[in-house]
Amino acid sequence: MVEYRKATFSEVEAIHRLCNHYATLGLMLPRSRNSIYENLRDYVVAVEGNNVLGCGALHFVWDRLAEVRSLAVEPSKVKTGIGREIVRHLEKSGIEKGTQMFFTLTYQPGFFSKCGYEESDKEKLPQKVWKECVYCPQYPYCNELAFVKVLPGYQAPTNKTI
Ligand SMILES: CC(C)(COP(=O)(O)OP(=O)(O)OC[C@H]1O[C@@H](n2cnc3c(N)ncnc32)[C@H](O)[C@@H]1OP(=O)(O)O)[C@@H](O)C(=O)NCCC(=O)NCCS
């Protein structure tokens, strides 16, 4: 049975391997061990016994605003429902902290549509969101799409404040 839970130090190597496997295919940003250790509290993993089948992270960006990132499912297990369940766990943990808007930058629009996200104009996201872009091998020629899930009551911050 697949268990979904917060990542621990024991899963860092598996997260690193999964994310960087897909990063070499150009599907997501590479993640260093340093970045995974420093942001370990962001990560959720899907595990079966000792095997890590998937991972994902929720990173708080600004007031009530959080990014779903580093989402990856073991190649042999894609399209078995693990990705959606990881997103659900990340959203639950975000809502517990008061998150009202989730966003992601992705090459997987079909998947995020199935998770209830809608495509958004990238320009509508706060400028602070782009802080990490300079680390991306694709920068500045990025084709990622912005997808958002906005919960009732969310008021977008103006760029003047961030
Ligand atoms: C994208 C990814 C995380 C999706 O996880 P997954 O476990 O395969 O997805 P799920 O099985 O939970 O799929 C949920 C739904 O989305 C659909 N779906 C999954 N991947 C899809 C895709 N690439 N395009 C369109 N639909 C997709 C599934 O068919 C399913 O639909 P259904 O409800 O009609 O059955 C996974 O394929 C992956 O790791 N891809 C490579 C890394 C990557 O691109 N990560 C995203 C970075 S933002």
The ligand as an SDF file (V2000), in Angstrom:
LIG
                    3D

 48 50  0  0  0  0  0  0  0  0999 V2000
    3.3840   14.7470  -14.2480 C   0  0  0  0  0  0  0  0  0  0  0  0
    3.3880   13.6240  -13.2170 C   0  0  0  0  0  0  0  0  0  0  0  0
    3.8490   14.1400  -11.8770 C   0  0  0  0  0  0  0  0  0  0  0  0
    1.9440   13.1210  -13.1050 C   0  0  0  0  0  0  0  0  0  0  0  0
    1.8710   12.1360  -12.0950 O   0  0  0  0  0  0  0  0  0  0  0  0
    1.0640   10.7880  -12.3270 P   0  0  0  0  0  0  0  0  0  0  0  0
    1.1220   10.0050  -11.0750 O   0  0  0  0  0  0  0  0  0  0  0  0
    1.5680   10.1380  -13.5610 O   0  0  0  0  0  0  0  0  0  0  0  0
   -0.4060   11.3210  -12.5980 O   0  0  0  0  0  0  0  0  0  0  0  0
   -1.7850   10.6770  -12.0870 P   0  0  0  0  0  0  0  0  0  0  0  0
   -1.7710    9.2210  -12.3660 O   0  0  0  0  0  0  0  0  0  0  0  0
   -2.0530   11.0950  -10.6910 O   0  0  0  0  0  0  0  0  0  0  0  0
   -2.7920   11.3770  -13.0920 O   0  0  0  0  0  0  0  0  0  0  0  0
   -3.9440   12.1230  -12.6890 C   0  0  0  0  0  0  0  0  0  0  0  0
   -4.7290   12.4050  -13.9600 C   0  0  0  0  0  0  0  0  0  0  0  0
   -3.9260   13.1940  -14.8530 O   0  0  0  0  0  0  0  0  0  0  0  0
   -3.7270   12.5140  -16.0780 C   0  0  0  0  0  0  0  0  0  0  0  0
   -2.3570   12.7700  -16.5190 N   0  0  0  0  0  0  0  0  0  0  0  0
   -1.2080   12.3920  -15.9030 C   0  0  0  0  0  0  0  0  0  0  0  0
   -0.1430   12.8440  -16.5850 N   0  0  0  0  0  0  0  0  0  0  0  0
   -0.6370   13.5260  -17.6360 C   0  0  0  0  0  0  0  0  0  0  0  0
   -0.0420   14.2240  -18.7150 C   0  0  0  0  0  0  0  0  0  0  0  0
    1.2870   14.3190  -18.8400 N   0  0  0  0  0  0  0  0  0  0  0  0
   -0.8590   14.8110  -19.6480 N   0  0  0  0  0  0  0  0  0  0  0  0
   -2.2000   14.7200  -19.5470 C   0  0  0  0  0  0  0  0  0  0  0  0
   -2.8260   14.0660  -18.5200 N   0  0  0  0  0  0  0  0  0  0  0  0
   -2.0490   13.4760  -17.5910 C   0  0  0  0  0  0  0  0  0  0  0  0
   -3.9580   11.0480  -15.7820 C   0  0  0  0  0  0  0  0  0  0  0  0
   -4.3210   10.3200  -16.9350 O   0  0  0  0  0  0  0  0  0  0  0  0
   -5.0700   11.1450  -14.7520 C   0  0  0  0  0  0  0  0  0  0  0  0
   -6.3010   11.3910  -15.4280 O   0  0  0  0  0  0  0  0  0  0  0  0
   -7.6830   10.6030  -15.0550 P   0  0  0  0  0  0  0  0  0  0  0  0
   -8.1640   11.2210  -13.7830 O   0  0  0  0  0  0  0  0  0  0  0  0
   -8.5890   10.8850  -16.2070 O   0  0  0  0  0  0  0  0  0  0  0  0
   -7.3320    9.1730  -14.8820 O   0  0  0  0  0  0  0  0  0  0  0  0
    4.2860   12.4310  -13.6660 C   0  0  0  0  0  0  0  0  0  0  0  0
    3.8720   11.9880  -14.9250 O   0  0  0  0  0  0  0  0  0  0  0  0
    5.7650   12.7750  -13.7310 C   0  0  0  0  0  0  0  0  0  0  0  0
    6.4880   12.5640  -12.7720 O   0  0  0  0  0  0  0  0  0  0  0  0
    6.2010   13.3130  -14.8790 N   0  0  0  0  0  0  0  0  0  0  0  0
    7.5990   13.6850  -15.1020 C   0  0  0  0  0  0  0  0  0  0  0  0
    8.0520   14.8450  -14.2350 C   0  0  0  0  0  0  0  0  0  0  0  0
    7.2120   16.0780  -14.4520 C   0  0  0  0  0  0  0  0  0  0  0  0
    6.9240   16.4900  -15.5790 O   0  0  0  0  0  0  0  0  0  0  0  0
    6.7950   16.6790  -13.3460 N   0  0  0  0  0  0  0  0  0  0  0  0
    5.9870   17.8700  -13.3260 C   0  0  0  0  0  0  0  0  0  0  0  0
    6.8280   19.0330  -12.9990 C   0  0  0  0  0  0  0  0  0  0  0  0
    5.7910   20.4610  -12.7010 S   0  0  0  0  0  0  0  0  0  0  0  0
  1  2  1  0
  2  3  1  0
  2  4  1  0
  2 36  1  0
  4  5  1  0
  5  6  1  0
  6  7  2  0
  6  8  1  0
  6  9  1  0
  9 10  1  0
 10 11  2  0
 10 12  1  0
 10 13  1  0
 13 14  1  0
 14 15  1  0
 15 16  1  0
 15 30  1  0
 16 17  1  0
 17 18  1  0
 17 28  1  0
 18 19  1  0
 18 27  1  0
 19 20  2  0
 20 21  1  0
 21 22  1  0
 21 27  2  0
 22 23  1  0
 22 24  2  0
 24 25  1  0
 25 26  2  0
 26 27  1  0
 28 29  1  0
 28 30  1  0
 30 31  1  0
 31 32  1  0
 32 33  2  0
 32 34  1  0
 32 35  1  0
 36 37  1  0
 36 38  1  0
 38 39  2  0
 38 40  1  0
 40 41  1  0
 41 42  1  0
 42 43  1  0
 43 44  2  0
 43 45  1  0
 45 46  1  0
 46 47  1  0
 47 48  1  0
M  END
$$$$
